[in-house]
Amino acid sequence: MTTLLIKNARIVDGTAPQPTDPMQIAIEDGRIREVGAQVSFNAAEELDLNGLTVMPGLIDCHVHTIASSANLGLNASLPSSLVAARAATLMKNMIMRGFTTVRDLGGADRGLQQAVEEGHFTAPRLVICGKALSQTGGHTDYRGPYDNRDVGWYAQALGTLGRICDGKPELLRAAREELKGGAQFLKVMADGGVSSPSDPVGYLVYSVDELKALVEVANGFGTYVSAHLYADEAIVRALDCGITCIEHGNLIGDETIKRVAREGAIVVPTNITYDLLARKGAEFGLPPESVAKVSDVREAGLERLVKLHDAGVTMGYGSDLLGGMQTEQSGEFPLRGRYIPADAVIRSATVDAAKVLRMEGEVGVIAPGAYADIIAVEGNPLENLDLLTGQGAHLPLIMQGGRAIKKAASL
């Protein structure tokens, strides 16, 4: 049994505009046992975090751990052994930025997740959907207009974000295969996208009957469907079909925002990716036709962010960065902070992110029963969200499941 008592922890988790008074955190076998001003706990080790801000480990609700290149067609062709090796590096960099849990939105499989669980990689806790589901000519079909090669291999290659499945029987078989293979939720491409060549934003992907059937399969497995969506028409259609988690949502309408708030659906904005794609997409390998589509969604996403916040919509923190752009994963913090309050930005990567993952009480919070995922920050991120950037430069302590992934010599 391992035990640790953390002292003088001024906690920031996004649920209040100021840090708490100094608290003590009792940790036993990787979980938090007790939190209070004074706790009665005999620990083998004590750690004084006086002068630091203490936060739950951060959660990114939209990553692609296998995307070592922004050219996703090229990434799909890489050998799986190379993809796994590169994913290990990408994931290690994520946890060293303070992200102790991430939700992969297409690509990572149960084998990669198990490798993390067994400790082969230093990486965030990984929540997966397996391969995202897309139709021919939809998002994740990277063949282009003159390429008619068979894409049956998409489902097996680790470097692909999705698999192609057309018609209800094929779609449902693919969904059931992903769930059988360890997917914890389903991801469907229900709109066109930026990184693929043949699908304009606003492209209504899959029929209503197909989407409803997909939701029925997910519900039957006790889980949910998350959908790649931009255009308001596509979002309304997805909500009508029972989809409850909207990825991106850049072009969502005012009335739809009200509906999302009323029905308790969730939105995961990913604004940092469009900011970077507009400025540096070509440098990182994004094809020209994809760069041209970025402007359609970039500014609208930031303007919608404010309206989503004002309406009280639950939002998760998402980065959705590809290849070399993943170094900017933490940039979503200050970017959102220009438009909405800092506590709301932080909450999107802690308490609200846990809701997105359906892991309330386990991650994103410093409370009894939760995993002892804890980071310490030099300064107060409620006053300066830039403290959460810099590749973890301002994080002297990063703890996952009670184990110190990073611990400064001064602690």
C-alpha positions as CSV (number, residue, x, y, z in Angstrom):
1,M,0.0,0.0,0.0
2,T,1.4,3.4,-1.0
3,T,0.4,6.5,0.9
4,L,1.0,10.2,0.4
5,L,-0.2,13.4,2.2
6,I,-0.1,16.6,0.2
7,K,-0.1,19.8,2.3
8,N,-0.9,23.4,1.6
9,A,-2.8,22.7,-1.6
10,R,-4.7,25.7,-2.9
11,I,-7.0,24.0,-5.3
12,V,-8.3,25.4,-8.7
13,D,-10.6,23.1,-10.6
14,G,-12.7,25.6,-12.5
15,T,-15.7,25.5,-10.2
16,A,-14.9,28.8,-8.5
17,P,-13.2,32.1,-9.5
18,Q,-10.6,31.9,-6.8
19,P,-8.4,29.1,-5.4
20,T,-9.5,27.4,-2.2
21,D,-7.9,28.0,1.2
22,P,-4.9,25.6,1.9
23,M,-6.1,22.0,1.9
24,Q,-4.6,18.6,2.7
25,I,-5.0,15.7,0.2
26,A,-4.7,12.1,1.5
27,I,-3.7,9.6,-1.3
28,E,-3.8,5.9,-0.9
29,D,-3.0,3.3,-3.7
30,G,-3.4,5.8,-6.5
31,R,-6.7,7.2,-5.4
32,I,-7.7,10.2,-3.3
33,R,-8.9,9.1,0.1
34,E,-9.7,12.4,1.8
35,V,-9.6,16.2,1.2
36,G,-9.9,18.8,3.9
37,A,-8.4,21.6,5.9
38,Q,-7.0,19.0,8.2
39,V,-7.1,15.3,7.6
40,S,-6.1,12.5,10.0
41,F,-3.9,10.3,7.9
42,N,-0.6,8.5,8.6
43,A,1.3,8.7,5.3
44,A,4.6,7.2,4.3
45,E,5.4,10.4,2.5
46,E,4.4,14.1,2.8
47,L,4.6,16.7,0.1
48,D,4.3,20.5,0.8
49,L,3.0,22.5,-2.1
50,N,3.0,25.8,-0.4
51,G,3.2,28.7,-2.9
52,L,1.8,26.7,-5.7
53,T,-1.7,26.2,-7.2
54,V,-2.9,22.7,-7.3
55,M,-5.2,21.4,-10.0
56,P,-6.7,18.1,-11.1
57,G,-4.8,16.5,-14.0
58,L,-5.9,18.1,-17.2
59,I,-8.2,16.4,-19.7
60,D,-8.2,16.9,-23.5
61,C,-11.5,15.6,-24.9
62,H,-10.4,15.6,-28.6
63,V,-7.0,14.3,-29.6
64,H,-5.6,12.0,-32.3
65,T,-2.7,10.1,-30.7
66,I,-1.8,8.3,-33.9
67,A,-1.7,11.4,-36.2
68,S,2.1,12.1,-36.5
69,S,1.4,14.0,-39.7
70,A,-1.2,16.6,-40.7
71,N,-1.3,14.8,-44.1
72,L,-3.7,12.2,-42.9
73,G,-3.7,10.3,-46.2
74,L,0.1,9.9,-45.8
75,N,-0.3,9.0,-42.1
76,A,-2.8,6.2,-43.1
77,S,-0.1,4.6,-45.3
78,L,2.5,4.3,-42.6
79,P,3.3,0.9,-41.0
80,S,1.5,0.4,-37.8
81,S,4.8,-0.3,-35.9
82,L,6.1,3.2,-36.9
83,V,2.7,4.8,-36.0
84,A,2.8,3.2,-32.5
85,A,6.3,4.4,-31.9
86,R,5.4,7.9,-32.9
87,A,2.2,7.8,-30.9
88,A,4.3,6.9,-27.8
89,T,6.3,10.1,-28.2
90,L,3.1,12.2,-28.9
91,M,1.4,10.8,-25.8
92,K,4.5,11.3,-23.6
93,N,4.5,15.0,-24.6
94,M,0.8,15.3,-23.8
95,I,1.2,14.1,-20.2
96,M,4.3,16.3,-19.7
97,R,2.0,19.2,-20.5
98,G,-0.2,18.1,-17.6
99,F,-2.8,16.2,-19.6
100,T,-3.3,13.0,-17.5
101,T,-6.3,11.8,-19.4
102,V,-7.2,12.2,-23.1
103,R,-10.1,11.1,-25.3
104,D,-9.0,9.9,-28.7
105,L,-11.5,10.7,-31.5
106,G,-10.4,8.3,-34.1
107,G,-7.4,6.0,-34.7
108,A,-6.2,4.6,-31.4
109,D,-7.1,1.0,-30.8
110,R,-7.4,-1.3,-27.8
111,G,-3.8,-2.5,-28.3
112,L,-2.5,1.0,-27.9
113,Q,-4.7,1.6,-24.9
114,Q,-3.6,-1.6,-23.3
115,A,0.1,-0.7,-23.9
116,V,-0.6,2.5,-21.9
117,E,-2.4,0.6,-19.1
118,E,0.4,-1.9,-18.8
119,G,3.0,0.9,-18.4
120,H,4.9,0.4,-21.7
121,F,4.4,4.0,-22.5
122,T,4.5,7.1,-20.3
123,A,1.2,8.5,-21.5
124,P,-2.2,9.9,-20.4
125,R,-5.0,7.6,-19.5
126,L,-6.6,6.9,-22.9
127,V,-10.3,6.8,-23.7
128,I,-11.0,5.5,-27.2
129,C,-13.7,5.2,-29.9
130,G,-11.5,3.0,-32.2
131,K,-11.9,4.1,-35.8
132,A,-14.3,6.9,-36.7
133,L,-17.1,5.9,-39.1
134,S,-17.3,7.6,-42.4
135,Q,-19.0,7.0,-45.8
136,T,-17.3,7.0,-49.2
137,G,-16.3,10.5,-50.0
138,G,-16.8,11.6,-46.4
139,H,-14.4,12.9,-43.8
140,T,-11.5,10.4,-43.3
141,D,-11.8,9.2,-47.0
142,Y,-8.5,10.6,-48.1
143,R,-8.3,9.2,-51.7
144,G,-9.4,12.3,-53.6
145,P,-11.6,12.6,-56.7
146,Y,-9.4,10.5,-59.0
147,D,-8.4,7.7,-56.6
148,N,-10.7,4.7,-56.6
149,R,-8.5,2.3,-54.7
150,D,-10.3,-0.1,-52.3
151,V,-10.3,1.2,-48.7
152,G,-11.0,-2.0,-46.8
153,W,-7.6,-1.9,-45.2
154,Y,-8.5,1.4,-43.4
155,A,-10.1,-0.6,-40.6
156,Q,-6.9,-2.5,-39.9
157,A,-4.2,0.2,-40.2
158,L,-3.3,2.0,-37.0
159,G,-2.4,5.1,-38.9
160,T,-6.0,5.7,-40.2
161,L,-8.4,7.9,-38.2
162,G,-11.5,6.2,-39.6
163,R,-13.0,3.4,-41.7
164,I,-15.3,3.6,-44.7
165,C,-18.7,2.0,-44.4
166,D,-21.7,2.6,-46.7
167,G,-25.4,1.7,-46.0
168,K,-27.0,0.7,-42.8
169,P,-25.9,-3.0,-42.6
170,E,-22.3,-2.1,-43.3
171,L,-22.3,0.9,-40.9
172,L,-23.9,-1.1,-38.1
173,R,-21.5,-4.0,-38.6
174,A,-18.6,-1.6,-38.4
175,A,-20.0,0.0,-35.2
176,R,-20.4,-3.3,-33.6
177,E,-16.9,-4.3,-34.5
178,E,-15.5,-1.2,-33.0
179,L,-17.4,-1.8,-29.8
180,K,-16.3,-5.5,-29.7
181,G,-12.8,-4.3,-30.2
182,G,-12.8,-2.1,-27.1
183,A,-14.3,1.2,-28.2
184,Q,-15.8,3.1,-25.3
185,F,-18.1,5.2,-27.5
186,L,-18.7,5.7,-31.2
187,K,-17.5,8.5,-33.4
188,V,-19.3,9.3,-36.7
189,M,-18.4,11.8,-39.4
190,A,-21.8,13.5,-39.8
191,D,-20.5,16.5,-41.8
192,G,-17.7,17.4,-44.2
193,G,-14.3,18.3,-42.9
194,V,-11.2,20.3,-43.4
195,S,-8.5,17.7,-43.6
196,S,-10.1,15.5,-46.3
197,P,-10.3,16.3,-50.0
198,S,-13.8,15.5,-51.2
199,D,-16.3,16.6,-48.6
200,P,-17.2,20.3,-48.2
201,V,-18.3,21.6,-44.8
202,G,-22.0,21.3,-44.6
203,Y,-22.0,17.9,-46.5
204,L,-24.8,15.9,-44.9
205,V,-23.1,12.6,-44.3
206,Y,-25.1,9.4,-43.8
207,S,-28.9,9.2,-44.0
208,V,-31.2,10.0,-41.1
209,D,-32.1,6.3,-40.8
210,E,-28.4,5.3,-40.7
211,L,-27.6,7.9,-37.9
212,K,-30.6,6.8,-35.9
213,A,-29.6,3.1,-36.2
214,L,-26.1,4.0,-35.1
215,V,-27.4,5.7,-32.0
216,E,-29.5,2.7,-31.2
217,V,-26.5,0.4,-31.4
218,A,-24.5,2.7,-29.1
219,N,-27.4,3.0,-26.6
220,G,-27.7,-0.8,-26.6
221,F,-24.1,-1.1,-25.6
222,G,-24.7,1.5,-22.8
223,T,-22.7,4.2,-24.5
224,Y,-23.1,7.2,-26.9
225,V,-22.3,8.6,-30.3
226,S,-20.0,11.6,-30.7
227,A,-20.2,13.4,-34.1
228,H,-17.9,15.5,-36.2
229,L,-20.1,18.5,-37.0
230,Y,-19.8,22.1,-38.3
231,A,-22.9,23.3,-40.1
232,D,-26.1,24.1,-38.2
233,E,-28.2,22.0,-40.5
234,A,-26.0,19.0,-39.9
235,I,-26.0,19.6,-36.1
236,V,-29.8,19.9,-36.0
237,R,-30.1,16.7,-38.0
238,A,-27.7,14.9,-35.6
239,L,-29.6,16.0,-32.5
240,D,-32.8,14.8,-34.1
241,C,-31.2,11.4,-34.5
242,G,-30.2,11.2,-30.8
243,I,-26.6,12.2,-31.1
244,T,-25.6,13.9,-27.8
245,C,-21.9,15.0,-28.3
246,I,-21.0,17.6,-30.9
247,E,-17.3,17.9,-31.9
248,H,-16.3,21.3,-33.2
249,G,-19.7,22.9,-33.8
250,N,-18.2,26.1,-35.4
251,L,-21.3,27.0,-37.4
252,I,-24.0,26.2,-34.9
253,G,-27.0,28.6,-35.0
254,D,-28.4,30.6,-32.1
255,E,-31.6,28.5,-31.8
256,T,-29.6,25.3,-31.9
257,I,-27.4,26.6,-29.1
258,K,-30.5,27.1,-27.0
259,R,-31.7,23.6,-27.9
260,V,-28.3,22.0,-27.0
261,A,-28.5,23.8,-23.6
262,R,-32.1,22.7,-23.0
263,E,-31.5,19.1,-23.9
264,G,-28.2,18.8,-22.0
265,A,-26.1,17.9,-25.1
266,I,-22.3,18.5,-25.0
267,V,-20.1,20.5,-27.4
268,V,-16.3,20.1,-27.7
269,P,-14.9,23.2,-29.5
270,T,-11.4,22.8,-31.0
271,N,-10.5,26.4,-31.9
272,I,-6.7,26.1,-31.6
273,T,-6.5,23.7,-34.6
274,Y,-8.1,26.3,-37.0
275,D,-5.9,29.1,-35.6
276,L,-2.8,27.0,-36.4
277,L,-4.0,25.5,-39.6
278,A,-4.7,29.0,-41.0
279,R,-1.2,30.2,-40.1
280,K,0.9,27.1,-40.5
281,G,-1.1,24.3,-42.0
282,A,0.9,24.0,-45.2
283,E,4.2,23.9,-43.2
284,F,2.9,20.9,-41.3
285,G,1.8,19.0,-44.5
286,L,-1.8,19.9,-44.8
287,P,-2.8,19.7,-48.5
288,P,-3.7,23.1,-50.2
289,E,-7.4,22.1,-50.7
290,S,-7.7,21.6,-46.9
291,V,-6.0,24.9,-46.0
292,A,-8.5,26.7,-48.2
293,K,-11.4,25.3,-46.1
294,V,-10.1,26.6,-42.8
295,S,-11.3,30.2,-43.2
296,D,-14.9,28.9,-43.4
297,V,-14.9,27.8,-39.8
298,R,-12.1,29.7,-38.0
299,E,-13.7,33.0,-37.0
300,A,-17.2,31.6,-36.6
301,G,-15.9,29.0,-34.0
302,L,-14.6,31.8,-31.7
303,E,-17.8,33.8,-32.0
304,R,-19.9,30.8,-31.3
305,L,-17.8,30.0,-28.2
306,V,-19.1,33.1,-26.5
307,K,-22.7,32.2,-27.3
308,L,-22.3,28.6,-26.1
309,H,-20.8,29.8,-22.8
310,D,-23.6,32.4,-22.3
311,A,-26.2,29.8,-22.9
312,G,-24.7,27.5,-20.3
313,V,-23.8,24.7,-22.6
314,T,-21.4,22.1,-21.2
315,M,-18.2,22.3,-23.2
316,G,-15.2,20.0,-23.1
317,Y,-11.6,21.1,-23.8
318,G,-10.5,19.9,-27.2
319,S,-7.4,20.5,-29.3
320,D,-7.7,18.2,-32.3
321,L,-4.2,18.9,-33.5
322,L,-2.3,16.9,-36.0
323,G,1.4,16.0,-36.5
324,G,3.9,18.7,-35.5
325,M,1.0,21.0,-34.5
326,Q,0.4,18.9,-31.4
327,T,3.0,21.0,-29.5
328,E,0.3,23.7,-29.3
329,Q,-2.1,21.5,-27.4
330,S,-2.2,23.8,-24.4
331,G,-2.8,26.9,-26.6
332,E,-6.6,26.3,-26.4
333,F,-6.4,27.7,-22.8
334,P,-5.3,31.3,-23.6
335,L,-7.2,31.3,-26.9
336,R,-10.5,30.5,-25.2
337,G,-9.5,32.9,-22.3
338,R,-9.7,35.8,-24.7
339,Y,-13.5,35.2,-25.0
340,I,-14.8,33.5,-21.9
341,P,-13.8,33.6,-18.2
342,A,-10.7,31.7,-17.1
343,D,-12.6,29.5,-14.6
344,A,-14.9,28.4,-17.4
345,V,-11.9,27.6,-19.6
346,I,-10.3,25.5,-16.8
347,R,-13.6,23.8,-16.0
348,S,-13.8,22.6,-19.6
349,A,-10.5,20.6,-19.0
350,T,-11.5,19.3,-15.6
351,V,-15.0,18.9,-14.2
352,D,-16.9,19.4,-17.5
353,A,-14.4,17.3,-19.4
354,A,-15.1,14.4,-17.0
355,K,-18.7,14.7,-18.0
356,V,-17.8,14.4,-21.6
357,L,-15.9,11.2,-20.9
358,R,-18.6,9.9,-18.5
359,M,-16.0,9.6,-15.8
360,E,-17.5,12.1,-13.3
361,G,-15.9,11.6,-9.9
362,E,-13.0,9.7,-11.3
363,V,-11.0,12.3,-13.2
364,G,-11.1,16.1,-13.4
365,V,-11.6,16.6,-9.7
366,I,-9.7,16.5,-6.5
367,A,-12.2,14.6,-4.3
368,P,-12.4,11.3,-2.4
369,G,-12.6,8.3,-4.7
370,A,-11.0,10.1,-7.7
371,Y,-7.8,9.0,-9.3
372,A,-4.9,10.9,-7.7
373,D,-4.2,12.9,-10.9
374,I,-2.8,16.2,-9.7
375,I,-0.7,18.9,-11.2
376,A,1.0,21.9,-9.4
377,V,1.3,25.3,-11.2
378,E,3.7,28.1,-10.4
379,G,1.3,31.0,-10.0
380,N,-2.5,31.2,-10.4
381,P,-3.9,30.1,-13.8
382,L,-7.2,31.9,-13.0
383,E,-5.2,35.1,-13.4
384,N,-2.9,33.9,-16.2
385,L,-3.9,30.9,-18.4
386,D,-0.5,31.1,-20.2
387,L,0.8,29.3,-17.1
388,L,-0.7,26.1,-18.5
389,T,1.3,26.5,-21.8
390,G,5.0,26.2,-22.5
391,Q,5.2,22.4,-22.6
392,G,4.7,22.1,-18.9
393,A,7.4,24.6,-18.0
394,H,5.3,26.1,-15.2
395,L,4.3,22.6,-13.8
396,P,6.8,21.4,-11.2
397,L,4.6,18.5,-10.3
398,I,2.6,16.2,-12.6
399,M,1.1,13.2,-10.9
400,Q,-1.0,10.4,-12.4
401,G,-2.7,7.8,-10.3
402,G,-0.6,8.9,-7.3
403,R,2.6,8.4,-9.2
404,A,4.9,11.4,-10.0
405,I,5.5,11.6,-13.7
406,K,7.4,14.8,-13.2
407,K,8.6,16.2,-9.9
408,A,10.9,19.2,-9.6
409,A,14.0,18.8,-7.4
410,S,12.7,21.8,-5.3
411,L,9.7,19.8,-4.1
